[in-house]
Amino acid sequence: SSLGSARISATIVDHGRDDKIIVFKKKRRKHYKRKQGHRQGYTTLKIDSIG
């Protein structure tokens, strides 16, 4: 069974962005700190048929 030739039909259910997370980097005693926010995009799919 070759999955390379399989056809999939899907419907987009939801599309948006997740909650913000904070990325914080710090090095002690070196006067170095970086604060950056990040929101990951996502798409939710509903698989209609595989065949």
Number of C-alpha atoms within 10 A of each C-alpha: 5 5 7 6 8 9 9 10 11 11 10 10 10 11 11 11 11 11 9 10 11 10 10 10 10 11 9 7 6 7 7 9 10 9 9 9 9 11 12 10 10 11 10 11 13 11 12 9 9 9 8
